Every structure is written in C-alpha cells, then in structure tokens.
Amino acid sequence: MHSGRVKNNTNFFKIIPFFSVLFAVLFIISCKNEPSVSVVGFKAPEQGQMFGLGDEVKVELDVPKDNQIKSVTYLVDGKTVETKNGTEAVNIKTMGLAVGYKIITAITDDGSKKDTSTINIVLRSGLNPELFTYKIVKTYPHDTSSYTQGLEYHNGRLLESTGENGFSTLRWVDLATGKAVQKIDLDKQYFGEGSTLVDDKIVMLTYKANSGFVYDAKTFKQLGTFPYQTSREGWGVCYDGKQLIMSDGTNRLYFMNKDTYKDERVIDVYDNLGAVDSINELEYIDGKIYANIYQYNYLVVIDPNTGIVEKKIDLSGLLPKGYFKTEDSILNDVLNGIAWDKQGQRLFVTGKKWPKLFEIALVPVKKN
C-alpha cells in the first residue's frame, strides 16, 4: 500500500444496530398474535469477548424457567467439544485452536425437541512476541523515485515492484548501484503492488483492480492475469516454495495455488493484544513470514501455520528524523520492503522513495 491512511470499513458496522432494531420491531409485530417463545441464551461468555489462546472459556447458558433441558452439546466452529446432562456451566479449552473468531454453539435437548444457540468469541495469541531491534551492517543506494511495494533478492539482484497510478513498475535492480537493469512500466490505470519470483515466472499484484499479473522472469513478457478470489485488495505477496502467500491490508493472509492462483487456505494474524491489521509487504524466511505493517516502523514475524506473531522487530531510526519534509511524504513514504539473501544469510529492508537500502542484523532486546 499506497497513498494516504488506511480507511477502516466502518460504515457496514454502523448500520448493523439500525437493522438489528428494525428486525426486532418487525419480529415483534409479526409475532404479536403468536404464543411467547422461550429462548436459550448465554450468561457467559459475552458476545465478541476476547480470550488468549490457551485460556479456558467458561460457557454458561441462560435458560428460561419453563424450559426443562435434559442435555446440551457444545461445539466450537462446528466441532463437538463437550456433552453434558443438564445445563451446568462448562469450561472449553482453547489450546490447539487457531486464533481469530470462533463460533460457540449450544444444542439443547428437552426430550421432545432440540434448539440451537450460538455466540462468537475472539482468540488472540497467548504469546508475548520476542522483541528485536537492529544494527546496520551495510547500506546501498536506492532509487528515490521507487514507491517500493515488493522486494526480493535473487542471485545478486533485487526484484522490485513499485506503485502509484501512472508510475508503477516492475524491475530487476543492481544491488550495488540501486539502478534498474531491466524495467517495464505498468499501464497507467494500474497501481502496482507486491511481487514474487515463482520458478521462471514473476507474480505481481495490483491494488484495487482485483487482478494479478504473471510475467516471464527473464523477458518481462506478460504471460497472463488472474482475478483475486476472496481478498478485497492486493497488497503484498511472497512464495514459500509451495504456495503463494498474499496480504490485502487486513489481518488476513491468503495461501494460493502457485499455478491456478486459487485460494487454498486462509489464516488470521493475531498477537497478544489482538488482530494485527494493515499487513503489507511479505517475505518468507526460514519457515516464517516476515511482514511490514503499513505506516509503522516495525516488522512482525508470523507462524504460517497458526497466524500467531512470534517476533516484533523495531526498525525506528533507519532514516534521519525529519528526512521527509512534506505532510504527504511523511504520511506515505514509509518503511516497506523486505528481502532475504538465503545463501548469504543477509536481510535487507528499505522504504517507499527512500534513498538507501539497508542490510541489517537483528539484535534481541534485553529483558529488564
């Protein structure tokens, strides 16, 4: 991403209460001549309540006095976790579940009929991320016209994709000089995003066009396009050797088939505080996903199996304070771009229109 602050899609949530009230009124009107219905609810947990992964969640039903419940079956995301005679409270274990939204279902049986009640909770990570800072090993020139969206290191060169409508490019860059040795311009209607090398092809995303492009890695000849499946936008992309991993500016990562570009699985990313939103440029390093968080000077390291943030890397101070002068530059020309030299074990980072690319080494933050 892009240009300007990320806008939360809040309008949808603002209208939910209105429709909830409207639905309730219509329901009352339609049922005013019907006999009253006793509904089983939840005393605990609260709707949308957040728990740490590993916590036990107390589930207690709110049963009308005239209901004689003989048994209750409890499920989490459709999988049975407990069956009880009567309505005594149960404690549901969360260790081993994935982070994110979970649906708790209670199926009550009074001997003659069964009813189903549901409630949502949120599981955040129960792990405090390891904290790191950095030391600069070496600096390299970086093209200050490059609004960096994607960055990778391959055989002594950088694969870089850049954004902004009318200025988006795909390029091979000489590491030592920072100059493009091969470049193509995207059509002006496209806002370029992340890119990654997959065998002899390059996959590049666009921002809001709902399309990705496929290029020959040697010639940059366009070989095809593909539509996004469930992601709302294109932001970052990397390749783990088996699947493409794509971000869309939320806390969600999409794992895509490298040949068909179809989504095969999805994870939600959480740390110990909650959802980690605005995930941007991605790099796959030694089995983990390293990610920029848009408009913040830190990286997160994500377990691709669980979505849990295991490390947080503070990269504040790479550029001198006050380097960017205008409000637009301060807001938009932010840290973005991660590249890994697997053979040389070198980590590179840069930013949008930054004058330098930095080779850095990670330094653990000492605990007090």
Secondary structure as UniProt FT lines:
FT   HELIX           11..30
FT   TURN            31..33
FT   STRAND          41..44
FT   TURN            47..48
FT   STRAND          49..52
FT   TURN            53..54
FT   STRAND          56..62
FT   TURN            65..66
FT   STRAND          71..76
FT   TURN            77..78
FT   STRAND          79..85
FT   STRAND          90..93
FT   TURN            95..96
FT   STRAND          100..109
FT   STRAND          114..124
FT   STRAND          130..141
FT   TURN            144..145
FT   STRAND          148..154
FT   TURN            155..156
FT   STRAND          157..162
FT   TURN            165..167
FT   STRAND          169..174
FT   TURN            175..177
FT   STRAND          180..185
FT   TURN            188..189
FT   STRAND          192..198
FT   TURN            199..200
FT   STRAND          201..206
FT   STRAND          211..216
FT   TURN            217..219
FT   STRAND          222..227
FT   STRAND          237..239
FT   STRAND          243..247
FT   STRAND          252..257
FT   TURN            258..260
FT   STRAND          263..268
FT   STRAND          279..285
FT   TURN            286..287
FT   STRAND          288..293
FT   TURN            294..295
FT   STRAND          298..302
FT   TURN            304..306
FT   STRAND          308..314
FT   TURN            316..317
FT   TURN            321..322
FT   HELIX           327..332
FT   STRAND          335..341
FT   TURN            342..345
FT   STRAND          346..351
FT   TURN            352..353
FT   STRAND          356..364
//
